[in-house]
Amino acid sequence: MTRGEQLKKAREAKGKTLDEVYAATRIQPYLIRALEEDRPTDLAPIYEESMLRSYCAFLGIDLKEPSREKELFQEKEKEERRPQKESVKFTPRSFVKRGIPLTKLVFLIILFVFAIFAFKIGKSISLWRATSAEKKKSSFVSQEGQSVAEVKGIFPKLCIRAKENCWLKVKLDGNTVFRGTLKRGSTETWQARKKIEFSLGNAGGVKVEVNGRLIRSLGKRGQVIKNIVVTKEGLSAPK
């Protein structure tokens, strides 16, 4: 039985639909369906593993793949039984015996040390250039003209915490997944493949987090803002 078949069987045994699983775990139905059908989720491995653990915890199961574990164990045994080659030690004296002059040996050592040093410098320069390029990228502008730093991620993610009651509408990749009042003290999180669109009825009454970064206030208390867009690059709001 494959992993997906185990997941589907466990869910059906609990009598849960995909929508009920989403309501309890906040895992999108299309992602649950991909797991149960053993299809790629297009998520990064770390996110897919975290999502799989959450789903297994909800179902109360522990997935195991004994055949793969046995295969890895057998490979390890073969590796341990394989005869090890005797290492050859090179010393300055052995190089001389092999016909390499000592002065040439010293030159080779200096050249090797210089190559390592040059490699580290090149790596540091590449890292500095990449960091500088990130800082120079343009920022998005919020409703009140406040700059919102670009936040990079694999998939757009939105988290809203309600300081006051706030009417809210959320669309994931064009599909409406929430429409109603977010009660004071509530927190909701959504993730999409391409973009998230949402509208607020009380912009000053919520805290908005985009791709793991807290965004400055999008508006004033009681202010209505529509068609705010979140992508993997960040957030943009109508002017």
HUGI-V461825 format. One record per backbone hydrogen bond with DSSP energy under -1.0 kcal/mol. CO is the residue of the C=O (numbers start at 1). NH is the residue of the N-H. Records with the same first field share a line. If there is no record, write none. Layout:
# HUGI-V461825
CO = NH / NH
This chain:
# HUGI-V461825
2 = 6
3 = 7
4 = 8
5 = 9
6 = 10
7 = 11
8 = 12
9 = 13
10 = 14
11 = 16
17 = 21
18 = 22
19 = 23
20 = 24
21 = 25
22 = 26
28 = 32
29 = 33
30 = 34
31 = 35
32 = 36
33 = 37
34 = 39
35 = 38
44 = 48
45 = 49
46 = 50
47 = 51
48 = 52
49 = 53
50 = 54
51 = 55
52 = 56
53 = 57
54 = 58
55 = 59
56 = 60 / 61
65 = 69
66 = 70
67 = 71
68 = 72
69 = 73
70 = 74
71 = 75
72 = 76
73 = 77
74 = 78
75 = 79
76 = 80
77 = 81
78 = 82
91 = 95
92 = 96
93 = 97
94 = 98
95 = 100
96 = 99
101 = 105
102 = 106
103 = 107
104 = 108
105 = 109
106 = 110
107 = 111
108 = 112
109 = 113
110 = 114
111 = 115
112 = 116
113 = 117
114 = 118
115 = 119
116 = 120
117 = 121
118 = 122
119 = 123
120 = 124
121 = 125
122 = 126
123 = 127
124 = 128
125 = 129
126 = 130
127 = 131
128 = 132
129 = 133
130 = 134
131 = 135
132 = 136
140 = 148
141 = 237
142 = 145
146 = 142
148 = 140
156 = 192
157 = 211
158 = 190
159 = 209
160 = 188
161 = 207
162 = 185
166 = 182
167 = 201
168 = 180
169 = 199
170 = 177 / 178
171 = 197
172 = 175
175 = 172
178 = 170
180 = 168
182 = 166
183 = 186
186 = 162
188 = 160
190 = 158
195 = 173
196 = 230
197 = 171
198 = 228
199 = 169
200 = 225
202 = 205
205 = 163 / 164
207 = 161
208 = 215
209 = 159
210 = 213
213 = 210
220 = 204 / 223
223 = 203
225 = 200
228 = 198
229 = 236
230 = 196
233 = 151
234 = 231
236 = 229
